[in-house]
């Protein structure tokens, strides 16, 4: 008599039983409440900043503005819209972000693809050089001397080239390329494709998730960067908008400490909340990028961190 087969439990029924359990429902509830509180904490400063940008200077200085505008007006937005210096700096930031992200993606994808090949001679040395720069760098003064000696001071390349390769992004993309099936490349070799053909026609189309994630990382990095421009640029016509905002805040702080603002005047009303308006105008464009790459974000990071 043949022995009876042991009863099996399907993965679907096991998952359903776990989700129906009391402990799982408690965990889901606590997790949801914690995430909602975290979202509220993160959104509160942005909502308050938005409310201040539409409020009057008197309401802001009196501390009356919280989540809703007080004495709503558009005077500051009109003043900023008529400021040629602001829009010139805004255009510089867009230019630096587009060119910088493009160069960074070329460097990161090609370097990561080379490092993902385990048969490459000197691969360990190349990885070591990249990792070494994560822990050690020359410092501000040597970097300033280097940029000046290369003739890049007071040019856009001083802002674009120094941060053009992030080692963290490089290692994430390298791990992603290592997880791609080697059979695809072998089949492409048999069909007569060279390494460049494989890279552009096979590897890159399969790497949309991690590429979108890296584009987001580099775009935010270039959009928010002001310190490089602060070090290497003396020409105001090359300033990015973040450096314009930094100078605006520094000037407002100095004026406030010296008592230079004239209370009750239109100029004082504008200068009191112009920082909020400028911050909102800087934040909105980069926030608009997130919905387009959000579906790639989690998979792009996780695929490069889990070995198959």
C-alpha positions as CSV (number, residue, x, y, z in Angstrom):
1,X,0.0,0.0,0.0
2,X,1.5,3.3,-1.1
3,X,2.0,5.9,1.7
4,X,-0.3,8.8,1.7
5,X,1.2,12.1,0.4
6,X,1.8,14.7,3.0
7,X,-0.7,17.6,2.8
8,X,0.7,20.7,1.2
9,X,-0.2,24.3,1.9
10,X,-0.1,26.7,-1.0
11,X,1.8,29.9,-0.5
12,X,-1.4,31.9,-1.3
13,X,-3.3,30.3,1.6
14,X,-0.4,30.9,3.9
15,X,-0.2,34.5,3.0
16,X,-3.9,34.9,3.5
17,X,-3.8,33.3,6.9
18,X,-1.0,35.6,8.0
19,X,-2.9,38.7,6.8
20,X,-6.0,37.6,8.7
21,X,-4.1,37.1,11.9
22,X,-4.7,39.5,14.8
23,X,-0.9,40.3,15.2
24,X,-0.6,41.3,11.5
25,X,-3.6,43.6,11.8
26,X,-2.1,45.3,14.9
27,X,1.2,45.6,13.1
28,X,-0.4,47.1,10.0
29,X,-2.4,49.6,12.1
30,X,0.6,50.7,14.1
31,X,2.7,50.9,11.0
32,X,0.1,53.1,9.2
33,X,-0.2,55.4,12.1
34,X,3.6,55.8,12.4
35,X,3.9,56.5,8.7
36,X,1.1,59.1,8.7
37,X,2.7,60.9,11.7
38,X,6.1,60.8,9.9
39,X,4.5,62.3,6.7
40,X,2.8,65.0,8.8
41,X,6.1,65.9,10.4
42,X,7.8,66.1,7.0
43,X,5.0,68.0,5.3
44,X,4.5,70.6,8.1
45,X,7.5,72.8,7.3
46,X,6.7,72.8,3.6
47,X,3.0,73.8,4.2
48,X,4.1,76.4,6.7
49,X,6.6,77.8,4.2
50,X,3.9,77.9,1.5
51,X,1.5,79.8,3.8
52,X,4.2,82.3,4.7
53,X,4.9,83.0,1.0
54,X,1.3,84.2,0.6
55,X,1.1,86.1,4.0
56,X,2.0,89.6,4.9
57,X,5.3,90.6,6.6
58,X,3.5,91.8,9.7
59,X,1.7,88.5,10.2
60,X,5.0,86.6,9.7
61,X,6.9,88.8,12.2
62,X,4.0,88.5,14.7
63,X,4.1,84.7,14.5
64,X,0.5,84.4,13.3
65,X,1.2,82.3,10.3
66,X,0.9,78.5,10.8
67,X,-0.8,76.3,8.2
68,X,-2.9,79.0,6.5
69,X,-1.9,82.3,5.0
70,X,-2.7,85.5,7.0
71,X,-3.5,88.7,5.1
72,X,-3.0,86.9,1.7
73,X,-1.3,88.8,-1.0
74,X,0.8,88.3,-4.1
75,X,3.1,91.3,-3.7
76,X,6.2,89.2,-3.1
77,X,5.5,86.9,-6.0
78,X,5.2,89.9,-8.3
79,X,8.5,91.4,-7.0
80,X,10.3,88.1,-7.6
81,X,8.7,87.7,-11.0
82,X,10.2,91.2,-12.0
83,X,13.6,90.3,-10.7
84,X,15.9,89.6,-13.6
85,X,18.8,88.4,-11.4
86,X,16.6,85.7,-9.9
87,X,15.5,84.3,-13.3
88,X,19.0,84.5,-14.6
89,X,20.2,82.4,-11.7
90,X,17.2,80.1,-12.2
91,X,18.3,79.5,-15.8
92,X,21.8,78.8,-14.6
93,X,20.5,76.1,-12.2
94,X,18.5,74.4,-15.0
95,X,21.5,74.5,-17.3
96,X,23.9,73.1,-14.6
97,X,21.4,70.4,-13.7
98,X,20.7,69.2,-17.3
99,X,24.4,69.2,-18.4
100,X,25.7,67.9,-15.1
101,X,23.2,65.1,-14.8
102,X,24.0,64.0,-18.4
103,X,27.7,63.9,-17.9
104,X,27.3,62.2,-14.5
105,X,25.1,59.5,-16.1
106,X,27.6,58.8,-18.9
107,X,30.5,58.5,-16.4
108,X,28.5,56.4,-13.9
109,X,27.0,53.9,-16.4
110,X,30.2,53.3,-18.3
111,X,32.4,53.0,-15.2
112,X,29.9,50.7,-13.4
113,X,29.5,48.5,-16.5
114,X,33.3,48.0,-16.7
115,X,33.6,47.3,-13.0
116,X,30.8,44.7,-13.2
117,X,33.0,42.4,-15.4
118,X,34.8,40.1,-13.1
119,X,37.3,39.0,-15.8
120,X,38.6,42.6,-16.2
121,X,42.3,42.9,-15.3
122,X,42.9,45.5,-12.6
123,X,39.2,45.5,-11.6
124,X,40.1,45.3,-7.9
125,X,42.4,48.3,-8.3
126,X,39.7,50.4,-10.0
127,X,37.2,49.6,-7.4
128,X,39.7,50.4,-4.7
129,X,40.4,53.8,-6.2
130,X,36.7,54.6,-6.3
131,X,36.0,53.5,-2.7
132,X,39.1,55.3,-1.4
133,X,37.6,58.6,-2.5
134,X,34.6,57.9,-0.3
135,X,36.7,58.2,2.8
136,X,39.5,60.5,1.9
137,X,39.7,63.7,-0.2
138,X,42.1,66.6,-0.6
139,X,40.0,69.2,1.3
140,X,38.7,72.6,0.3
141,X,42.0,74.4,-0.3
142,X,43.6,71.7,-2.5
143,X,40.4,71.4,-4.5
144,X,40.3,75.2,-4.9
145,X,43.9,75.3,-6.1
146,X,43.2,72.4,-8.5
147,X,40.1,74.0,-10.0
148,X,42.0,77.3,-10.4
149,X,45.0,75.7,-12.0
150,X,42.9,73.9,-14.5
151,X,41.4,77.2,-15.6
152,X,37.8,76.3,-14.6
153,X,37.4,79.0,-12.0
154,X,34.5,81.4,-12.9
155,X,33.2,78.9,-15.4
156,X,30.2,76.6,-15.3
157,X,32.6,73.5,-15.4
158,X,33.7,74.4,-11.8
159,X,30.2,73.6,-10.7
160,X,29.5,70.7,-13.0
161,X,32.6,68.5,-13.1
162,X,33.7,68.1,-9.5
163,X,30.5,66.3,-8.3
164,X,30.0,64.5,-11.7
165,X,30.7,61.0,-10.3
166,X,29.2,59.7,-7.0
167,X,30.9,56.6,-5.8
168,X,27.7,55.5,-3.9
169,X,25.7,55.7,-7.2
170,X,28.5,53.9,-9.0
171,X,28.5,51.0,-6.6
172,X,24.7,50.6,-6.7
173,X,24.7,50.6,-10.5
174,X,27.7,48.2,-10.6
175,X,25.7,45.7,-8.4
176,X,22.7,46.1,-10.7
177,X,24.8,45.3,-13.8
178,X,26.3,42.3,-12.0
179,X,22.8,40.8,-11.5
180,X,21.9,41.0,-15.2
181,X,21.8,37.5,-16.9
182,X,25.2,36.8,-18.5
183,X,23.4,34.6,-21.1
184,X,22.0,37.7,-22.8
185,X,25.5,39.1,-23.4
186,X,26.8,35.7,-24.6
187,X,23.9,35.4,-27.0
188,X,24.6,39.0,-28.3
189,X,28.3,38.0,-28.7
190,X,27.3,35.1,-30.8
191,X,25.1,37.3,-32.9
192,X,28.1,39.5,-33.6
193,X,27.6,42.5,-31.3
194,X,30.7,44.1,-29.7
195,X,30.9,45.5,-26.2
196,X,29.6,48.9,-27.2
197,X,26.6,47.3,-29.0
198,X,25.8,45.1,-26.0
199,X,26.0,48.1,-23.7
200,X,23.8,50.4,-25.7
201,X,21.4,47.8,-27.2
202,X,21.1,45.2,-24.4
203,X,22.2,46.5,-21.0
204,X,20.9,50.1,-21.0
205,X,17.3,49.2,-22.2
206,X,17.2,46.6,-19.4
207,X,18.4,49.1,-16.8
208,X,15.6,51.7,-17.0
209,X,14.7,51.4,-13.3
210,X,18.2,52.0,-11.9
211,X,19.0,54.7,-14.5
212,X,15.8,56.6,-13.6
213,X,16.8,56.4,-9.9
214,X,20.3,57.7,-10.6
215,X,19.0,60.5,-12.8
216,X,16.8,61.6,-9.8
217,X,19.8,61.4,-7.4
218,X,22.1,63.5,-9.6
219,X,19.4,66.0,-10.5
220,X,18.6,66.7,-6.9
221,X,22.3,66.9,-6.1
222,X,23.0,69.5,-8.9
223,X,19.7,71.4,-8.2
224,X,20.5,71.9,-4.5
225,X,24.2,72.5,-4.8
226,X,25.4,76.0,-3.8
227,X,28.7,75.4,-2.1
228,X,30.7,74.7,-5.2
229,X,29.5,77.8,-6.8
230,X,30.2,79.7,-3.6
231,X,33.8,78.6,-3.7
232,X,34.6,78.8,-7.4
233,X,32.4,81.6,-8.9
234,X,32.9,85.3,-8.5
235,X,30.7,86.4,-11.4
236,X,27.1,86.9,-10.3
237,X,25.8,86.1,-13.8
238,X,26.9,82.5,-13.3
239,X,25.4,82.0,-9.8
240,X,22.8,79.2,-9.5
241,X,19.5,80.0,-7.8
242,X,20.5,78.2,-4.6
243,X,23.5,80.6,-4.2
244,X,21.2,83.5,-4.9
245,X,18.9,82.2,-2.1
246,X,21.8,81.8,0.2
247,X,23.0,85.3,-0.4
248,X,19.4,86.6,0.1
249,X,19.1,84.9,3.5
250,X,22.5,86.1,4.5
251,X,21.7,89.6,3.5
252,X,18.3,89.5,5.3
253,X,20.0,88.2,8.4
254,X,22.6,91.0,8.3
255,X,20.0,93.6,7.7
256,X,17.8,92.3,10.6
257,X,20.8,92.3,13.0
258,X,21.7,95.9,12.1
259,X,18.1,97.1,12.2
260,X,18.3,98.2,8.6
261,X,14.7,97.2,7.7
262,X,12.2,100.1,7.7
263,X,9.0,98.8,9.3
264,X,5.8,99.6,7.6
265,X,7.2,100.2,4.1
266,X,6.5,98.2,1.0
267,X,10.1,97.2,0.7
268,X,10.2,95.9,4.2
269,X,7.0,93.9,3.6
270,X,8.6,92.3,0.5
271,X,11.9,91.6,2.2
272,X,10.3,89.9,5.2
273,X,8.8,87.0,3.2
274,X,10.8,87.0,0.0
275,X,12.8,84.1,1.3
276,X,9.7,82.0,1.6
277,X,8.6,82.8,-2.0
278,X,12.1,82.1,-3.4
279,X,12.2,78.8,-1.6
280,X,8.8,77.7,-2.9
281,X,9.8,78.7,-6.5
282,X,13.0,76.6,-6.1
283,X,11.3,73.6,-4.6
284,X,8.4,73.2,-7.0
285,X,10.3,72.2,-10.2
286,X,12.4,69.5,-8.5
287,X,9.3,68.2,-6.7
288,X,7.6,67.8,-10.1
289,X,10.2,65.3,-11.1
290,X,9.4,62.8,-8.4
291,X,6.0,61.6,-9.8
292,X,7.7,60.6,-13.1
293,X,10.4,58.5,-11.5
294,X,8.6,57.3,-8.4
295,X,7.6,54.0,-9.9
296,X,11.2,53.2,-10.7
297,X,12.7,54.5,-7.4
298,X,12.3,51.5,-5.1
299,X,13.0,48.8,-7.7
300,X,16.0,50.8,-9.0
301,X,17.6,50.8,-5.6
302,X,16.7,47.3,-4.4
303,X,17.6,45.5,-7.6
304,X,21.2,46.6,-7.3
305,X,21.4,45.5,-3.6
306,X,20.0,41.9,-3.7
307,X,22.0,39.1,-5.3
308,X,19.9,36.7,-7.4
